[in-house]
């Protein structure tokens, strides 16, 4: 599963892990993504989305119908 949110578009960030001696090695800051299943009344079916914690809050605020309409306008296959 790729680690990005379909609602907000959040992707992993990259940086350095810094040890006590201040040596730098590459690391990755992953997004907190979850696979959630939502009932979409306009489609009359369940849709499974990979969403971040912020994406879940966005769906709660705007509503699943509005978010799914935006995703379909962008060409995301649901």
C-alpha positions in Angstrom: 0.0 0.0 0.0 1.5 3.3 -1.0 1.6 5.7 1.9 -0.3 8.8 0.7 -3.8 10.2 1.3 -6.2 10.4 -1.6 -8.1 13.3 0.1 -5.4 15.7 1.1 -2.6 14.4 -1.1 -0.2 14.1 1.9 2.9 12.1 1.0 5.9 11.0 3.0 8.5 13.6 3.9 12.2 12.9 3.9 15.0 14.0 6.2 17.9 12.9 8.3 18.1 10.7 11.4 20.7 12.4 13.6 22.6 10.3 16.1 24.2 11.5 19.4 27.5 12.0 17.5 25.6 14.1 15.0 26.0 11.7 12.1 23.2 12.0 9.6 21.5 9.1 7.8 18.5 9.3 5.6 15.0 8.6 7.0 11.4 8.8 5.9 8.5 10.5 7.8 5.5 8.4 6.9 2.0 9.8 6.8 -0.6 8.4 9.3 -2.8 6.7 6.7 -5.7 4.3 7.3 -7.8 2.2 5.0 -11.4 3.3 5.8 -14.6 2.1 4.3 -17.4 4.7 3.8 -21.0 4.4 2.6 -21.6 6.8 -0.2 -25.3 7.5 -0.6 -25.0 9.1 -4.0 -23.3 5.9 -5.4 -25.4 3.6 -3.2 -22.3 1.5 -2.3 -19.3 1.4 0.0 -16.0 3.0 -1.1 -12.7 2.0 0.5 -10.3 5.0 0.8 -6.7 5.4 2.0 -6.9 8.5 4.1 -4.8 10.3 6.6 -6.0 11.4 10.0 -6.5 14.9 8.5 -8.3 13.4 5.6 -10.7 11.7 8.0 -11.4 15.1 9.6 -12.0 16.6 6.2 -14.5 14.0 5.3 -16.3 14.5 8.7 -16.5 18.3 8.0 -17.4 18.4 4.3 -19.2 15.1 4.0 -18.4 12.0 2.0 -20.5 13.0 -1.0 -18.6 16.2 -1.5 -15.2 14.6 -1.1 -16.1 11.7 -3.5 -17.4 14.2 -6.1 -14.1 16.1 -5.9 -12.1 12.8 -6.3 -14.1 11.8 -9.3 -13.6 15.2 -10.9 -9.9 14.7 -10.5 -10.1 11.3 -12.2 -9.5 9.1 -9.1 -10.9 5.6 -9.6 -13.1 4.6 -6.6 
